[in-house]
Amino acid sequence: MKATVKWVDGMMFLGESGSGHSVVMDGAPEAGGRDHGIRPMEMLLLGLGGCTSFDVVLILKRGREPVNGCTVAIEAERADSDPKVFTKIHLKYTLSGKGLSAAKVERAIALSKEKYCSASIMLGATATITTEFVVAEERDLAS
């Protein structure tokens, strides 16, 4: 896996993944940025959210669960002094599907956290990661 990050100006950087996708990262105005892009540490949280969402949806689909929606809300705290690593991360999953099993959702989240999600395992070296989930039952549109 490869990536490139190029300084544009001020505190703005252009990141390009090995697969050719780009993202703008910028700092807050008080740090010399112009607020034209995502902060690099926010990008880490998005990576975590994407990694675990991918795992959970894939595990549920492979288990033939009727998952139709998945959202992960992430809240994090960082250390006060440098390096300002993440110290606490909370993931709240909201999954939807008609007849989706709460027990299977819970198992999929645990498997992601403990075995499959590289991002959560790496971030878990400095942060306490907690999870919760909600299963939103989809109603039959004909009802």
PyMOL CGO cylinders between C-alpha atoms (Angstrom):
from pymol import cmd
from pymol.cgo import CYLINDER

trace = [
    CYLINDER, 0.00, 0.00, 0.00, 1.30, 3.44, -0.91, 0.3, 1, 1, 1, 1, 1, 1,
    CYLINDER, 1.30, 3.44, -0.91, 0.22, 7.03, -0.50, 0.3, 1, 1, 1, 1, 1, 1,
    CYLINDER, 0.22, 7.03, -0.50, 1.60, 10.49, -1.19, 0.3, 1, 1, 1, 1, 1, 1,
    CYLINDER, 1.60, 10.49, -1.19, 1.01, 13.73, 0.69, 0.3, 1, 1, 1, 1, 1, 1,
    CYLINDER, 1.01, 13.73, 0.69, 2.01, 16.99, -1.02, 0.3, 1, 1, 1, 1, 1, 1,
    CYLINDER, 2.01, 16.99, -1.02, 2.16, 20.39, 0.63, 0.3, 1, 1, 1, 1, 1, 1,
    CYLINDER, 2.16, 20.39, 0.63, 0.02, 22.85, -1.33, 0.3, 1, 1, 1, 1, 1, 1,
    CYLINDER, 0.02, 22.85, -1.33, 0.42, 26.11, 0.64, 0.3, 1, 1, 1, 1, 1, 1,
    CYLINDER, 0.42, 26.11, 0.64, -0.16, 27.51, 4.12, 0.3, 1, 1, 1, 1, 1, 1,
    CYLINDER, -0.16, 27.51, 4.12, -1.04, 24.39, 6.09, 0.3, 1, 1, 1, 1, 1, 1,
    CYLINDER, -1.04, 24.39, 6.09, -2.96, 22.70, 3.26, 0.3, 1, 1, 1, 1, 1, 1,
    CYLINDER, -2.96, 22.70, 3.26, -1.89, 19.31, 1.95, 0.3, 1, 1, 1, 1, 1, 1,
    CYLINDER, -1.89, 19.31, 1.95, -3.17, 17.08, -0.84, 0.3, 1, 1, 1, 1, 1, 1,
    CYLINDER, -3.17, 17.08, -0.84, -3.17, 13.38, -0.06, 0.3, 1, 1, 1, 1, 1, 1,
    CYLINDER, -3.17, 13.38, -0.06, -3.36, 10.81, -2.83, 0.3, 1, 1, 1, 1, 1, 1,
    CYLINDER, -3.36, 10.81, -2.83, -3.87, 7.15, -2.17, 0.3, 1, 1, 1, 1, 1, 1,
    CYLINDER, -3.87, 7.15, -2.17, -2.15, 4.41, -4.10, 0.3, 1, 1, 1, 1, 1, 1,
    CYLINDER, -2.15, 4.41, -4.10, -5.48, 3.69, -5.76, 0.3, 1, 1, 1, 1, 1, 1,
    CYLINDER, -5.48, 3.69, -5.76, -5.56, 7.23, -7.15, 0.3, 1, 1, 1, 1, 1, 1,
    CYLINDER, -5.56, 7.23, -7.15, -8.10, 8.90, -4.85, 0.3, 1, 1, 1, 1, 1, 1,
    CYLINDER, -8.10, 8.90, -4.85, -7.36, 12.35, -3.45, 0.3, 1, 1, 1, 1, 1, 1,
    CYLINDER, -7.36, 12.35, -3.45, -8.32, 14.29, -0.34, 0.3, 1, 1, 1, 1, 1, 1,
    CYLINDER, -8.32, 14.29, -0.34, -7.53, 17.81, 0.84, 0.3, 1, 1, 1, 1, 1, 1,
    CYLINDER, -7.53, 17.81, 0.84, -6.27, 18.20, 4.39, 0.3, 1, 1, 1, 1, 1, 1,
    CYLINDER, -6.27, 18.20, 4.39, -5.92, 21.61, 6.04, 0.3, 1, 1, 1, 1, 1, 1,
    CYLINDER, -5.92, 21.61, 6.04, -5.31, 23.07, 9.44, 0.3, 1, 1, 1, 1, 1, 1,
    CYLINDER, -5.31, 23.07, 9.44, -7.43, 25.36, 11.54, 0.3, 1, 1, 1, 1, 1, 1,
    CYLINDER, -7.43, 25.36, 11.54, -6.85, 29.10, 11.04, 0.3, 1, 1, 1, 1, 1, 1,
    CYLINDER, -6.85, 29.10, 11.04, -5.18, 29.37, 14.46, 0.3, 1, 1, 1, 1, 1, 1,
    CYLINDER, -5.18, 29.37, 14.46, -2.58, 26.84, 13.24, 0.3, 1, 1, 1, 1, 1, 1,
    CYLINDER, -2.58, 26.84, 13.24, -1.95, 28.68, 9.96, 0.3, 1, 1, 1, 1, 1, 1,
    CYLINDER, -1.95, 28.68, 9.96, -4.52, 26.81, 7.89, 0.3, 1, 1, 1, 1, 1, 1,
    CYLINDER, -4.52, 26.81, 7.89, -7.49, 28.16, 5.98, 0.3, 1, 1, 1, 1, 1, 1,
    CYLINDER, -7.49, 28.16, 5.98, -9.99, 25.48, 7.02, 0.3, 1, 1, 1, 1, 1, 1,
    CYLINDER, -9.99, 25.48, 7.02, -10.34, 24.20, 3.44, 0.3, 1, 1, 1, 1, 1, 1,
    CYLINDER, -10.34, 24.20, 3.44, -10.11, 20.52, 4.27, 0.3, 1, 1, 1, 1, 1, 1,
    CYLINDER, -10.11, 20.52, 4.27, -10.35, 17.81, 6.83, 0.3, 1, 1, 1, 1, 1, 1,
    CYLINDER, -10.35, 17.81, 6.83, -7.84, 17.72, 9.69, 0.3, 1, 1, 1, 1, 1, 1,
    CYLINDER, -7.84, 17.72, 9.69, -5.38, 14.82, 9.57, 0.3, 1, 1, 1, 1, 1, 1,
    CYLINDER, -5.38, 14.82, 9.57, -6.50, 13.48, 12.98, 0.3, 1, 1, 1, 1, 1, 1,
    CYLINDER, -6.50, 13.48, 12.98, -10.13, 13.62, 11.83, 0.3, 1, 1, 1, 1, 1, 1,
    CYLINDER, -10.13, 13.62, 11.83, -9.01, 11.53, 8.87, 0.3, 1, 1, 1, 1, 1, 1,
    CYLINDER, -9.01, 11.53, 8.87, -7.79, 8.86, 11.29, 0.3, 1, 1, 1, 1, 1, 1,
    CYLINDER, -7.79, 8.86, 11.29, -11.24, 8.71, 12.90, 0.3, 1, 1, 1, 1, 1, 1,
    CYLINDER, -11.24, 8.71, 12.90, -12.90, 8.49, 9.49, 0.3, 1, 1, 1, 1, 1, 1,
    CYLINDER, -12.90, 8.49, 9.49, -10.53, 5.66, 8.60, 0.3, 1, 1, 1, 1, 1, 1,
    CYLINDER, -10.53, 5.66, 8.60, -11.53, 3.85, 11.78, 0.3, 1, 1, 1, 1, 1, 1,
    CYLINDER, -11.53, 3.85, 11.78, -15.21, 4.38, 11.04, 0.3, 1, 1, 1, 1, 1, 1,
    CYLINDER, -15.21, 4.38, 11.04, -14.82, 3.17, 7.47, 0.3, 1, 1, 1, 1, 1, 1,
    CYLINDER, -14.82, 3.17, 7.47, -12.76, 0.15, 8.44, 0.3, 1, 1, 1, 1, 1, 1,
    CYLINDER, -12.76, 0.15, 8.44, -15.15, -1.09, 11.11, 0.3, 1, 1, 1, 1, 1, 1,
    CYLINDER, -15.15, -1.09, 11.11, -18.26, -0.31, 9.04, 0.3, 1, 1, 1, 1, 1, 1,
    CYLINDER, -18.26, -0.31, 9.04, -16.81, -2.32, 6.17, 0.3, 1, 1, 1, 1, 1, 1,
    CYLINDER, -16.81, -2.32, 6.17, -16.18, -5.27, 8.50, 0.3, 1, 1, 1, 1, 1, 1,
    CYLINDER, -16.18, -5.27, 8.50, -19.58, -5.17, 10.20, 0.3, 1, 1, 1, 1, 1, 1,
    CYLINDER, -19.58, -5.17, 10.20, -21.56, -4.93, 6.95, 0.3, 1, 1, 1, 1, 1, 1,
    CYLINDER, -21.56, -4.93, 6.95, -19.47, -7.67, 5.32, 0.3, 1, 1, 1, 1, 1, 1,
    CYLINDER, -19.47, -7.67, 5.32, -19.83, -10.01, 8.32, 0.3, 1, 1, 1, 1, 1, 1,
    CYLINDER, -19.83, -10.01, 8.32, -23.59, -9.48, 8.42, 0.3, 1, 1, 1, 1, 1, 1,
    CYLINDER, -23.59, -9.48, 8.42, -23.99, -9.95, 4.66, 0.3, 1, 1, 1, 1, 1, 1,
    CYLINDER, -23.99, -9.95, 4.66, -21.91, -13.14, 4.74, 0.3, 1, 1, 1, 1, 1, 1,
    CYLINDER, -21.91, -13.14, 4.74, -24.18, -14.34, 7.54, 0.3, 1, 1, 1, 1, 1, 1,
    CYLINDER, -24.18, -14.34, 7.54, -27.16, -13.61, 5.30, 0.3, 1, 1, 1, 1, 1, 1,
    CYLINDER, -27.16, -13.61, 5.30, -28.49, -10.95, 7.65, 0.3, 1, 1, 1, 1, 1, 1,
    CYLINDER, -28.49, -10.95, 7.65, -30.85, -8.41, 6.03, 0.3, 1, 1, 1, 1, 1, 1,
    CYLINDER, -30.85, -8.41, 6.03, -28.68, -5.34, 6.68, 0.3, 1, 1, 1, 1, 1, 1,
    CYLINDER, -28.68, -5.34, 6.68, -29.76, -2.29, 4.68, 0.3, 1, 1, 1, 1, 1, 1,
    CYLINDER, -29.76, -2.29, 4.68, -28.09, 0.58, 6.53, 0.3, 1, 1, 1, 1, 1, 1,
    CYLINDER, -28.09, 0.58, 6.53, -25.05, 1.22, 8.70, 0.3, 1, 1, 1, 1, 1, 1,
    CYLINDER, -25.05, 1.22, 8.70, -23.94, 4.48, 10.30, 0.3, 1, 1, 1, 1, 1, 1,
    CYLINDER, -23.94, 4.48, 10.30, -21.18, 4.86, 12.89, 0.3, 1, 1, 1, 1, 1, 1,
    CYLINDER, -21.18, 4.86, 12.89, -21.05, 8.02, 15.02, 0.3, 1, 1, 1, 1, 1, 1,
    CYLINDER, -21.05, 8.02, 15.02, -17.58, 8.51, 16.51, 0.3, 1, 1, 1, 1, 1, 1,
    CYLINDER, -17.58, 8.51, 16.51, -16.57, 10.60, 19.51, 0.3, 1, 1, 1, 1, 1, 1,
    CYLINDER, -16.57, 10.60, 19.51, -12.97, 10.82, 20.62, 0.3, 1, 1, 1, 1, 1, 1,
    CYLINDER, -12.97, 10.82, 20.62, -10.77, 12.45, 23.23, 0.3, 1, 1, 1, 1, 1, 1,
    CYLINDER, -10.77, 12.45, 23.23, -7.10, 13.26, 22.83, 0.3, 1, 1, 1, 1, 1, 1,
    CYLINDER, -7.10, 13.26, 22.83, -4.26, 13.67, 25.29, 0.3, 1, 1, 1, 1, 1, 1,
    CYLINDER, -4.26, 13.67, 25.29, -3.64, 17.23, 26.48, 0.3, 1, 1, 1, 1, 1, 1,
    CYLINDER, -3.64, 17.23, 26.48, 0.10, 17.17, 25.75, 0.3, 1, 1, 1, 1, 1, 1,
    CYLINDER, 0.10, 17.17, 25.75, 2.15, 16.16, 22.71, 0.3, 1, 1, 1, 1, 1, 1,
    CYLINDER, 2.15, 16.16, 22.71, 1.89, 13.75, 21.17, 0.3, 1, 1, 1, 1, 1, 1,
    CYLINDER, 1.89, 13.75, 21.17, -1.84, 14.32, 21.40, 0.3, 1, 1, 1, 1, 1, 1,
    CYLINDER, -1.84, 14.32, 21.40, -2.82, 10.71, 20.79, 0.3, 1, 1, 1, 1, 1, 1,
    CYLINDER, -2.82, 10.71, 20.79, -6.39, 9.52, 21.03, 0.3, 1, 1, 1, 1, 1, 1,
    CYLINDER, -6.39, 9.52, 21.03, -7.07, 8.33, 24.58, 0.3, 1, 1, 1, 1, 1, 1,
    CYLINDER, -7.07, 8.33, 24.58, -10.78, 7.49, 24.34, 0.3, 1, 1, 1, 1, 1, 1,
    CYLINDER, -10.78, 7.49, 24.34, -12.88, 6.59, 21.31, 0.3, 1, 1, 1, 1, 1, 1,
    CYLINDER, -12.88, 6.59, 21.31, -16.56, 5.72, 21.39, 0.3, 1, 1, 1, 1, 1, 1,
    CYLINDER, -16.56, 5.72, 21.39, -18.29, 4.16, 18.40, 0.3, 1, 1, 1, 1, 1, 1,
    CYLINDER, -18.29, 4.16, 18.40, -22.08, 4.17, 18.18, 0.3, 1, 1, 1, 1, 1, 1,
    CYLINDER, -22.08, 4.17, 18.18, -23.36, 1.94, 15.39, 0.3, 1, 1, 1, 1, 1, 1,
    CYLINDER, -23.36, 1.94, 15.39, -26.86, 2.31, 13.99, 0.3, 1, 1, 1, 1, 1, 1,
    CYLINDER, -26.86, 2.31, 13.99, -27.81, -0.58, 11.75, 0.3, 1, 1, 1, 1, 1, 1,
    CYLINDER, -27.81, -0.58, 11.75, -31.07, -1.15, 9.95, 0.3, 1, 1, 1, 1, 1, 1,
    CYLINDER, -31.07, -1.15, 9.95, -32.73, -4.04, 8.24, 0.3, 1, 1, 1, 1, 1, 1,
    CYLINDER, -32.73, -4.04, 8.24, -36.03, -5.88, 8.37, 0.3, 1, 1, 1, 1, 1, 1,
    CYLINDER, -36.03, -5.88, 8.37, -35.56, -8.66, 10.94, 0.3, 1, 1, 1, 1, 1, 1,
    CYLINDER, -35.56, -8.66, 10.94, -31.89, -7.87, 11.63, 0.3, 1, 1, 1, 1, 1, 1,
    CYLINDER, -31.89, -7.87, 11.63, -30.63, -9.89, 14.61, 0.3, 1, 1, 1, 1, 1, 1,
    CYLINDER, -30.63, -9.89, 14.61, -29.26, -7.78, 17.48, 0.3, 1, 1, 1, 1, 1, 1,
    CYLINDER, -29.26, -7.78, 17.48, -27.14, -10.73, 18.64, 0.3, 1, 1, 1, 1, 1, 1,
    CYLINDER, -27.14, -10.73, 18.64, -25.52, -11.05, 15.22, 0.3, 1, 1, 1, 1, 1, 1,
    CYLINDER, -25.52, -11.05, 15.22, -24.91, -7.30, 15.05, 0.3, 1, 1, 1, 1, 1, 1,
    CYLINDER, -24.91, -7.30, 15.05, -23.22, -7.45, 18.45, 0.3, 1, 1, 1, 1, 1, 1,
    CYLINDER, -23.22, -7.45, 18.45, -21.05, -10.37, 17.31, 0.3, 1, 1, 1, 1, 1, 1,
    CYLINDER, -21.05, -10.37, 17.31, -20.10, -8.60, 14.07, 0.3, 1, 1, 1, 1, 1, 1,
    CYLINDER, -20.10, -8.60, 14.07, -19.03, -5.48, 15.99, 0.3, 1, 1, 1, 1, 1, 1,
    CYLINDER, -19.03, -5.48, 15.99, -16.96, -7.58, 18.42, 0.3, 1, 1, 1, 1, 1, 1,
    CYLINDER, -16.96, -7.58, 18.42, -15.26, -9.46, 15.57, 0.3, 1, 1, 1, 1, 1, 1,
    CYLINDER, -15.26, -9.46, 15.57, -14.43, -6.19, 13.85, 0.3, 1, 1, 1, 1, 1, 1,
    CYLINDER, -14.43, -6.19, 13.85, -13.00, -4.65, 17.02, 0.3, 1, 1, 1, 1, 1, 1,
    CYLINDER, -13.00, -4.65, 17.02, -11.04, -7.68, 18.20, 0.3, 1, 1, 1, 1, 1, 1,
    CYLINDER, -11.04, -7.68, 18.20, -9.96, -9.43, 15.00, 0.3, 1, 1, 1, 1, 1, 1,
    CYLINDER, -9.96, -9.43, 15.00, -10.51, -7.71, 11.65, 0.3, 1, 1, 1, 1, 1, 1,
    CYLINDER, -10.51, -7.71, 11.65, -10.36, -3.91, 11.88, 0.3, 1, 1, 1, 1, 1, 1,
    CYLINDER, -10.36, -3.91, 11.88, -6.69, -2.96, 11.62, 0.3, 1, 1, 1, 1, 1, 1,
    CYLINDER, -6.69, -2.96, 11.62, -7.52, 0.67, 12.44, 0.3, 1, 1, 1, 1, 1, 1,
    CYLINDER, -7.52, 0.67, 12.44, -9.26, -0.15, 15.73, 0.3, 1, 1, 1, 1, 1, 1,
    CYLINDER, -9.26, -0.15, 15.73, -6.51, -2.53, 16.75, 0.3, 1, 1, 1, 1, 1, 1,
    CYLINDER, -6.51, -2.53, 16.75, -3.81, 0.11, 16.06, 0.3, 1, 1, 1, 1, 1, 1,
    CYLINDER, -3.81, 0.11, 16.06, -5.72, 2.95, 17.71, 0.3, 1, 1, 1, 1, 1, 1,
    CYLINDER, -5.72, 2.95, 17.71, -6.55, 0.63, 20.61, 0.3, 1, 1, 1, 1, 1, 1,
    CYLINDER, -6.55, 0.63, 20.61, -2.85, 0.69, 21.53, 0.3, 1, 1, 1, 1, 1, 1,
    CYLINDER, -2.85, 0.69, 21.53, -3.30, 4.23, 22.93, 0.3, 1, 1, 1, 1, 1, 1,
    CYLINDER, -3.30, 4.23, 22.93, -7.06, 4.63, 23.28, 0.3, 1, 1, 1, 1, 1, 1,
    CYLINDER, -7.06, 4.63, 23.28, -9.79, 2.87, 25.16, 0.3, 1, 1, 1, 1, 1, 1,
    CYLINDER, -9.79, 2.87, 25.16, -12.34, 2.01, 22.49, 0.3, 1, 1, 1, 1, 1, 1,
    CYLINDER, -12.34, 2.01, 22.49, -15.95, 1.48, 23.54, 0.3, 1, 1, 1, 1, 1, 1,
    CYLINDER, -15.95, 1.48, 23.54, -18.93, 0.56, 21.42, 0.3, 1, 1, 1, 1, 1, 1,
    CYLINDER, -18.93, 0.56, 21.42, -22.68, 0.58, 21.51, 0.3, 1, 1, 1, 1, 1, 1,
    CYLINDER, -22.68, 0.58, 21.51, -25.25, -0.18, 18.86, 0.3, 1, 1, 1, 1, 1, 1,
    CYLINDER, -25.25, -0.18, 18.86, -28.86, 0.35, 17.91, 0.3, 1, 1, 1, 1, 1, 1,
    CYLINDER, -28.86, 0.35, 17.91, -30.80, -1.85, 15.53, 0.3, 1, 1, 1, 1, 1, 1,
    CYLINDER, -30.80, -1.85, 15.53, -33.45, 0.16, 13.72, 0.3, 1, 1, 1, 1, 1, 1,
    CYLINDER, -33.45, 0.16, 13.72, -36.16, -2.13, 12.43, 0.3, 1, 1, 1, 1, 1, 1,
    CYLINDER, -36.16, -2.13, 12.43, -37.21, -1.33, 8.89, 0.3, 1, 1, 1, 1, 1, 1,
    CYLINDER, -37.21, -1.33, 8.89, -40.91, -1.39, 8.37, 0.3, 1, 1, 1, 1, 1, 1,
    CYLINDER, -40.91, -1.39, 8.37, -42.58, -3.00, 5.44, 0.3, 1, 1, 1, 1, 1, 1,
    CYLINDER, -42.58, -3.00, 5.44, -43.51, -0.14, 3.08, 0.3, 1, 1, 1, 1, 1, 1,
    CYLINDER, -43.51, -0.14, 3.08, -46.77, -1.91, 2.20, 0.3, 1, 1, 1, 1, 1, 1,
    CYLINDER, -46.77, -1.91, 2.20, -48.02, -1.65, 5.81, 0.3, 1, 1, 1, 1, 1, 1,
]
cmd.load_cgo(trace, "trace")
